């Protein structure tokens, strides 16, 4: 294969990143619409919650195996397959109005998302210039955060009903498929080295996986429990939901600064600072019963630092594997993050139920301390 300049390779990678960002926007548009449609059709909140878990459950189940698929099929072919699965799912959403086909569509979307997520982040980790890895990952994660934040507002901003939103999402996914189809099969971004499995990567950097797990808990695993706790303490629906919003805003705002810090300072020190901020926020949370304004401040820290931890682990994956097995390394971080996002609501909810705010603060503080210990193991 003819050698290709790094700048040209990054141009191809950014095309993957742009397509993934559009698919995330489509997902963020359709998720609330589907949830409201199911609720209006008589589904219970438990059923709606279970439906919302399907794509994340599929990602968690399949992501450990995606590096093997990437090694066998190649990045471009795997990515195209993921796009087509998302296109099929989006089409089913748009042309049907029953929970059963929507469940099937959600499974298709989750399978496709596993392929897209691993392929894109492995490419970014491998191809980004060594002195700009933090900035590249920060920009990419910020774009995903912006898509997740913007998507739910689109129906209200444009005044659309459920059906136009679902058709618009289908169009977005079709654009993603077109972008993927335009990337040559024999692309310069195909891996040149053997890819480690997810399990091998987890064994190689287990403490880094722990940090990704912590990021998943704090960024994605505390929103619902925090909102429920605020509502139980007398806040209105809007006020309680705004605490979850603070977590999302914090995540969006901190991605690029975290990436720039990773390029400028020792990753060990950046990780350690993040862990100390989580510890301080956990201590502050213990006093939220006496100072409710702390709920928003703590939420912003949880979202910002939790999201930054995931971004930073992807930067460290690029350093640790040096292009040899970034697909396996990226899958290991995604696995850790997804498990954290899944376990977070259950563990924090149980701690809150049995120990109150203090009990939840203790559990989160213990996780922050474990993150600090793991952070000190990261090479300078």
N, C-alpha and C positions, 0 to 999 in steps of 0.2 A: 504493500500500500504506500502510495506516495506520501511523504511527510507533509503535514499541514501546519501552518503557523498557529501558535497558541491563540492569537487573537481570532483567527478564523474558527477554531474549535469552540471558543467561548461564544462566538456568534451563534453557532448551532445550539449550544447549551441554552443560551437565552431564549431561543425559539421554543425549546422544550419548556422552559420556565414560564414563558408567556402563555403557552397553551394550558399548562397546569393551573396557572392563576385564573384563567377564564373558566376552567371546569370547577374550581373552588367557588367562583362567583355564582355559577349556575347552581351548585349545591346549596350555597347560602340563600339563594332566592327561593328555591323550591322547598327547603326544609320547613320553614314556618308555614308556608301555604298548605303543604300536605298535612301538617299537624292540625291546623285550624280546620281544614276540610274534614279530616277524620273526626275531630271533636264535634263538628256541626252535624255529622252523620250519625252521631250517637255513641262513638267510641269513648271508653273511659280514659281518664288521665293515665292510668297504668298501661293501657293498651297503646296509647299514643307514645308513652315513654319507651315501651318495648320496641315499637316500630322505629323510633329515632335511634335506637341502639344498633339496629341491624347493620348499617354500613361500617360502623366502628368495630362491631364484632367480627365482621368478615375481614377487615384489615388486620385485626389482632390475630385471627386464626391463620391468615395466609402470608403475612409479611415475612415470617421466618423462611418461607420457601421461595420467595421471589428472587433472591440472588441466584439460586440454581436455574430458574427460568431465564434470567438475564444471561447467565453463562451459556445456556443451550441455544436460546433464540436470538440473543443480541439485544442491545438497548432499543434500537429503532423498531424492530418487529414487536418486542414486548410492549413498548409504549403505544404503538398503533393498536394492538389488541386491547389494551386498557381503554383507549379512546373509544373504540367500537363498542365495548361493553357498556361504557357510560352513555353512548349514543342510543343504544338499544333501551337502556333503562329510562332515559329521558323521553324517548318516544312513547314508551308504555305509560309513563305519567301523563303525557299530553293527550293521549287518545282514549284513556280509560278513566273511570271514576269510582273504582271499587278497591277496597283494601287488599284483596287477594292478589290481583295483578300488580298493585303498587308494592306489595311485599316482595314479589318476584323481581320487580324492577330495582328495589333497594338492594337485594342480594347482588344483582348484576353490577350495580354502581359500586358496591363495596369491593367486589373482586377487582373491578377495573381500577378503583382508587388505590388499591394496594400496589398494583403494577406501576401506576403513574408516580405515586409518592416515592417509592424506592428508586425508580429509575432516575427521576429528576434530581433528587438530593444526592444520590451517588455521583452523578455527573458533575454537579456543582462542586462537591467536595474534591473530586479528582482533578477537574480541569481549571479551577480557579488559581490564579497566580499565588505563589506561596505567601507573598507579602500583602495580598489583598483578600485572603480567604474570609476574614471576618467581615469586611465590607460587602463582599459578594453574598455571603449567607445572610447578613443583616438585611440587605436590600430585598432579597428574595422572600425572606420570612415576613418583612414588613408589607410586601405586596400581597402575600396571602392574608395577612391580618386585615389589610384594607378591604380585600374582597369579602372576607367573613363579616366585617363590620358593615359594609355597604349593602350586601345582598338583602338582608331582611327589611331594609328601608325602601327598596325599589317599588314594591306594590303601592305603598303610600305615596311616594314621591311622584309616581306616574299615574296614580289613580286607576290601576289595573285590577281586575278581578283575578280569581285563581287560574282560570283557563289561559288568558293571555300570558300570565307569568310563566306557566309551564311550557307554553309554546316558545316564549322568548328564551327560556333555559335550553330548550332543544336546539334552537338556532346557535346559541353560544357553544354548545358541545359540538355541533356540526363544524363550526369554525375551528375548533381545536383539532378535529379529525383532519380538516384540510391542511392545517399547519403541520401535523404529523406526517400526512401523506406527501408533503413537499420536501421532507427531509430524506436524502438519498439513503437507500438501504445500506450501501457500503460507506457509511459515514465515518468521518475521522474520529468520532467520539466512541466508537466501539472499543471495549476494553482490550488492552494489549497484554494483560497479565492474568494469571489464574485468579479466580475469585474465591475467597474464603466463604464458608457457610456462615449463616447467622450464628449458629451455636459456637463455632470456632471463634468468631469475633467476640461473642459474649464472654467466652473463657479467657480471651486475650485481654480484654479491658472491662472486667466486671464492675469496677468502681465507677467507671464512666457511665455504664448502664444504670447504676444506682443514681447518678446525678440526673440522667435523663428521666428516670422514674420520678424523682423529686420534682423536676420541671413539670411533668404531666399532672402530678397531684396539685401543685400550687396554681398552675395556669388553667387547667381544664377540669380539675376534679373538685373545686370548691365553690363554683358559681351557684349551683342549685342549692347546696346546703347553706351557703351564706345568705342567699335571698330568703330561704325558708326561715332561717333563724331570725332575720330582721323582721319578717312579717309576724312571727310569733311574739316578737317583742313590741308590737304595736305599730310598725310602719305600714303605710299604705302599700297597695300592690305596686304602684309606680315607684315609690321610694325604695321598696325592697328589691325590685328588679334593677334599679339603678346601681345597686352594689355590684351585681353581676356585670353591669355595664362598665363600672370602674375597673374591674379585672380585665375586661376586653380592651379598654382604652390604654391601660398600663402596658399590656402586652404589645399593642401596636406601636406605642411611643418608644419603647425601650429596645426594639430589635436592632435598629441601625446603630445607636450609641453602643450597644453591647458588641456588635461586630467591629466597630472602629476601635473599641478598647482592646479587643482580642488582637488586632493588628499592631497596636502600640505597646501593650504591656504584656508581662508574663501571664500565660493562661492560668497558671496556678494561682496567681494573685487575683486575677479577675474572678475565677471560680470562688475563691475564698471570700472575697468581698461580697459576692452574690449570696453565699451561704450565711454570712453574718447579717446581711440585710433581712433575710428570711427569718433568722433567729430573733432579731430585734422586732420584726413585725409580729411574730408569734407571741412574744412577751407583751407587746402593745395590745394585741387582741384580747388578752386576759382582762384588760381594763375597759373593754368596749361597753360592758354593761353600765358603767358609770359615765362614759363619754361616748355616746353613740356615733359622733362624727368620726371616731377612729375606724368604724367599719368601712367607710369609703377610702380613707387613707391606707389602711391595711390591705384592702382589696386591690388598690392600684399597685402596691408593692408586690403582692402575690402574683398578679398578672404580669407585671413588667419583669420581675426577676425570674419567675417561673418560665416565661417564654424565652427569656434571655438564656437560661440554662440549656434549653434544648438547642438553640442556635449555637451556643458555645461548644456543646458536645459534638455537633457536626463539624465545627472548625477543627476540634481536636482529632476527630476521626481522620480528616485529611492529613494531619501531621503524623498520626500514629501509624497509618497504613501506607502512606506515601504512594498512593495510586495502585498499590498491589491488590487491594480487596475492598475498595470503598463501598461496593454494593452490600457486602456482608456487614461491614462496619456501620453503614447507614441503616440497614435493617435492624441491627442490634439496638441502635439508639431509638428508632421508631418503635420497636418492641417495648423497650423500657418506658418510653413516654406513654404509649397506649395503655400499658398495664397500670401506670400511675393514674392516668385519666379515668380508668375503670375502677380502680380500688379506692381512689380518693373520696368519691361521694359516700361510699359504704363505710369506710373507716372513720371519716370525719363526722358523718351522721351518727354513727354509733357512739363515738366519743362525746358528741354534743348531747345525745339523749341520756347517756348514763352519767356523764360528768359535768354537763353544762359547758358554759364558755371556757371555764378554767380547764376542764378535761380536754376540750378540743385544742386549746392553746398548748397544753402539755404534749399532746400527740404531735402537733405540728412542730413544736420546738424540738422534740426528739428527732424528727425527720431532718430538720435544719441542721442539727448537730451532726447527724450521720452524713449529711451532704458536705459539711465542713471537713470532716475527717476524710471523705473521699476526695475532696478538692485538694487537700494537701498531698495526695498521692500523684497528682498530675505533674509530669515532668516540666521543668522550667524551659 
